[in-house]
Amino acid sequence: MDELLTVGQVAQTFGVTVRTLHHYDEIGLLSPSERSHAGYRLYTAEDLERLATIVTYRRLDLPLDEVAALLRGDGSTLEHLRRQRDAVLHRVEELHGLVDAIDRAMEREMNEQPATHEELKEIFGDGFTDEYRAEAQERWGETDAWKQSARRTKGYTKADWERIRAEGDAVNAAFVAALEAGHPATSTEAMDAAEAHRVQIDTWFYDCSHDFQKGLADMYVADPRFTKTYEDLAPGLAAYVRDAIHANADRHA
């Protein structure tokens, strides 16, 4: 004969409170099937199987009325187990979906953080140095363009800077392609690259008129460090970029 357990013994053995067991009894969800000679209500092995099923469903956060409906359903113990398995798998899918949503939220939160100094060095390599930035601030820090650029770029994320780098590389590639194809600086190809150069600055950093861009272009040739940046891409490119920018400005005059 299977061992019969009192309410207290079931509570102690299976980690369910006596209060919970009494509540299940009151609502007709689980009632002890036997009584002792002294009148104590006792749980049978079948009762405990039903309790295990109830606990499983409750761990899935199913309301008690839904649990009762599932238990009222016809079927063998195996069919009950299958229903439990289906319910668990459905919950697993929900939890996976929740984890994915949290991951996306974390990614958005991380991407919305301004890029760190280390991330900028990673993106721009040797072209991003403390010395150059300090000198640039000393030379242009009081200008409206510098202040506007500082306001805009303050909150740029790593993804923003990666996009800026990619757009800049595309502009430089267009200049190189026009130069190597033998197109003069006054050609449509070269001037279109110059206009893309201006638009990128205007979009990401500060208001860049064609006249302002001409001043930048002159600096590309006058400052050896800027010149080297272009000459490393293609010999003669610095002067070619300057001439293309001047030609594009004249085109838009």
C-alpha positions as CSV (number, residue, x, y, z in Angstrom):
1,M,0.0,0.0,0.0
2,D,1.3,3.5,-0.9
3,E,2.3,5.7,2.0
4,L,-0.3,8.3,2.9
5,L,0.8,11.7,3.9
6,T,-0.8,14.4,6.1
7,V,-1.0,18.0,5.0
8,G,2.0,18.9,7.2
9,Q,4.1,16.1,5.7
10,V,3.2,17.1,2.1
11,A,4.1,20.7,2.9
12,Q,7.4,19.7,4.4
13,T,8.3,17.2,1.7
14,F,7.3,19.1,-1.4
15,G,7.9,22.7,-0.3
16,V,4.3,23.8,-0.6
17,T,2.9,25.7,2.3
18,V,0.0,24.3,4.4
19,R,-1.9,27.5,3.6
20,T,-1.6,26.8,-0.1
21,L,-2.7,23.2,0.3
22,H,-5.7,24.3,2.3
23,H,-6.6,26.8,-0.4
24,Y,-6.4,24.1,-3.1
25,D,-8.7,22.0,-1.0
26,E,-11.2,24.8,-0.5
27,I,-11.5,25.6,-4.2
28,G,-11.7,21.9,-5.2
29,L,-8.4,21.9,-7.1
30,L,-6.8,19.2,-4.9
31,S,-8.4,17.5,-2.0
32,P,-6.9,14.7,0.1
33,S,-8.5,11.4,-0.9
34,E,-8.2,9.5,2.4
35,R,-8.6,10.0,6.1
36,S,-6.8,8.5,9.1
37,H,-8.6,6.8,12.0
38,A,-8.2,10.0,13.9
39,G,-9.9,11.9,11.2
40,Y,-6.8,13.5,9.6
41,R,-7.0,14.0,5.9
42,L,-4.3,12.1,4.0
43,Y,-2.8,12.5,0.5
44,T,-2.4,9.4,-1.7
45,A,0.2,8.8,-4.4
46,E,-2.4,9.9,-7.0
47,D,-3.1,13.1,-5.1
48,L,0.6,13.9,-5.1
49,E,0.8,13.3,-8.8
50,R,-2.0,15.8,-9.2
51,L,-0.1,18.2,-6.9
52,A,3.0,17.9,-9.1
53,T,0.9,18.8,-12.2
54,I,-0.6,21.8,-10.4
55,V,2.8,23.0,-9.3
56,T,4.2,22.7,-12.8
57,Y,1.4,24.8,-14.2
58,R,1.7,27.3,-11.5
59,R,5.4,27.7,-12.1
60,L,4.4,28.7,-15.6
61,D,2.3,31.5,-14.0
62,L,-1.0,29.9,-15.2
63,P,-4.0,31.2,-13.2
64,L,-5.7,28.7,-10.9
65,D,-8.8,28.7,-13.0
66,E,-6.8,27.7,-16.1
67,V,-5.0,25.0,-14.1
68,A,-8.4,23.6,-13.0
69,A,-9.6,23.6,-16.6
70,L,-6.6,21.7,-17.7
71,L,-7.0,19.2,-14.9
72,R,-10.7,18.7,-15.8
73,G,-9.7,17.7,-19.3
74,D,-10.1,14.1,-20.2
75,G,-7.0,12.1,-20.8
76,S,-4.4,9.9,-19.3
77,T,-1.4,11.0,-17.2
78,L,0.7,10.9,-20.4
79,E,-1.7,13.3,-22.1
80,H,-1.5,15.6,-19.1
81,L,2.3,15.5,-19.3
82,R,2.2,16.3,-23.0
83,R,0.0,19.4,-22.2
84,Q,2.5,20.4,-19.6
85,R,5.3,20.0,-22.0
86,D,3.5,22.1,-24.6
87,A,2.9,24.8,-22.0
88,V,6.5,24.8,-20.9
89,L,7.8,25.0,-24.6
90,H,5.4,27.9,-25.2
91,R,6.8,29.7,-22.1
92,V,10.4,29.0,-23.2
93,E,9.6,30.7,-26.6
94,E,8.2,33.7,-24.7
95,L,11.2,33.9,-22.5
96,H,13.6,33.6,-25.5
97,G,11.6,36.5,-27.1
98,L,12.0,38.5,-23.9
99,V,15.7,37.8,-23.7
100,D,16.0,39.0,-27.4
101,A,14.1,42.1,-26.6
102,I,16.3,42.9,-23.6
103,D,19.4,42.3,-25.7
104,R,18.1,44.7,-28.3
105,A,17.4,47.3,-25.6
106,M,20.9,46.8,-24.2
107,E,22.4,47.2,-27.6
108,R,20.4,50.4,-28.2
109,E,21.5,51.7,-24.9
110,M,25.1,51.0,-25.6
111,N,24.9,52.4,-29.1
112,E,23.3,55.6,-27.8
113,Q,26.3,56.3,-25.5
114,P,28.8,58.8,-26.9
115,A,31.9,57.2,-28.4
116,T,34.9,57.0,-26.0
117,H,38.3,58.3,-26.8
118,E,39.6,54.7,-27.2
119,E,36.8,53.9,-29.7
120,L,37.6,57.0,-31.8
121,K,41.3,55.9,-31.9
122,E,40.1,52.4,-32.9
123,I,38.0,53.9,-35.8
124,F,40.5,56.6,-37.1
125,G,43.7,54.9,-36.2
126,D,46.9,57.0,-36.3
127,G,44.9,59.9,-37.7
128,F,43.3,60.5,-34.3
129,T,45.7,61.9,-31.8
130,D,45.5,64.0,-28.7
131,E,48.2,66.3,-29.9
132,Y,46.3,67.1,-33.2
133,R,43.0,67.6,-31.4
134,A,44.6,70.0,-28.9
135,E,46.3,72.0,-31.6
136,A,43.0,72.2,-33.6
137,Q,41.2,73.5,-30.5
138,E,43.9,76.1,-29.9
139,R,43.8,77.3,-33.5
140,W,40.0,77.2,-34.1
141,G,38.5,76.8,-30.6
142,E,37.0,80.3,-30.6
143,T,35.4,80.0,-34.1
144,D,31.7,79.5,-34.6
145,A,32.5,76.4,-36.8
146,W,34.5,74.8,-34.0
147,K,31.8,75.5,-31.4
148,Q,29.1,74.2,-33.7
149,S,31.1,71.0,-34.4
150,A,31.7,70.5,-30.7
151,R,28.0,70.7,-29.9
152,R,27.1,68.3,-32.7
153,T,29.7,65.7,-32.1
154,K,29.4,65.6,-28.3
155,G,26.8,62.9,-28.4
156,Y,27.9,61.0,-31.4
157,T,28.1,57.3,-30.9
158,K,30.6,54.8,-32.1
159,A,28.2,53.8,-34.9
160,D,27.9,57.5,-35.9
161,W,31.7,57.9,-36.1
162,E,32.0,54.6,-38.1
163,R,29.5,56.0,-40.6
164,I,31.4,59.3,-40.8
165,R,34.6,57.4,-41.4
166,A,32.9,55.3,-44.1
167,E,31.5,58.4,-45.9
168,G,34.8,60.1,-45.7
169,D,36.6,57.1,-47.2
170,A,34.0,57.0,-50.0
171,V,34.6,60.7,-50.8
172,N,38.3,60.2,-50.9
173,A,37.9,57.2,-53.1
174,A,35.8,59.3,-55.5
175,F,38.6,61.9,-55.7
176,V,41.2,59.2,-56.3
177,A,39.1,57.5,-59.0
178,A,38.7,60.8,-60.8
179,L,42.4,61.6,-60.6
180,E,43.5,58.2,-61.7
181,A,41.0,58.2,-64.6
182,G,42.7,61.4,-65.9
183,H,39.7,63.6,-65.3
184,P,40.7,67.3,-64.7
185,A,39.8,68.9,-61.4
186,T,37.2,70.9,-63.3
187,S,35.4,67.7,-64.5
188,T,32.0,66.7,-63.3
189,E,33.4,63.7,-61.5
190,A,35.9,65.7,-59.5
191,M,33.5,68.5,-58.7
192,D,30.8,66.0,-57.6
193,A,33.4,64.5,-55.2
194,A,34.1,68.0,-53.9
195,E,30.4,68.6,-53.3
196,A,30.1,65.3,-51.5
197,H,33.0,66.4,-49.3
198,R,31.2,69.7,-48.5
199,V,27.9,68.0,-47.7
200,Q,29.5,65.5,-45.4
201,I,31.1,68.4,-43.4
202,D,27.9,70.4,-43.4
203,T,25.8,67.3,-42.3
204,W,28.0,66.1,-39.5
205,F,30.1,68.9,-38.2
206,Y,29.3,72.6,-39.0
207,D,27.7,74.8,-41.6
208,C,30.0,74.6,-44.6
209,S,29.5,77.0,-47.4
210,H,31.3,76.8,-50.7
211,D,33.5,79.7,-49.7
212,F,34.3,78.2,-46.3
213,Q,35.2,74.9,-48.1
214,K,37.6,76.8,-50.3
215,G,39.5,77.9,-47.2
216,L,39.7,74.3,-46.0
217,A,41.0,73.2,-49.4
218,D,43.7,75.8,-49.3
219,M,44.8,74.5,-45.9
220,Y,45.0,70.9,-47.4
221,V,47.9,72.2,-49.5
222,A,49.4,74.7,-47.1
223,D,49.6,72.4,-44.1
224,P,52.0,69.5,-44.7
225,R,50.1,67.1,-42.4
226,F,46.9,67.6,-44.4
227,T,48.9,67.3,-47.6
228,K,50.4,64.0,-46.5
229,T,47.0,62.6,-45.7
230,Y,46.0,63.0,-49.3
231,E,49.4,62.2,-50.8
232,D,49.4,58.9,-49.0
233,L,46.2,58.0,-51.0
234,A,47.6,59.1,-54.3
235,P,50.4,61.4,-55.5
236,G,49.2,64.9,-56.4
237,L,45.8,64.3,-54.7
238,A,46.0,67.2,-52.2
239,A,46.3,69.8,-55.0
240,Y,43.7,68.0,-57.1
241,V,41.2,68.1,-54.2
242,R,41.9,71.8,-53.7
243,D,41.4,72.6,-57.3
244,A,38.2,70.5,-57.5
245,I,36.8,72.2,-54.5
246,H,37.5,75.6,-56.0
247,A,36.0,74.6,-59.3
248,N,32.9,73.2,-57.6
249,A,32.5,76.5,-55.7
250,D,32.7,78.4,-58.9
251,R,30.1,76.1,-60.4
252,H,27.7,76.9,-57.6
253,A,28.4,80.7,-57.6
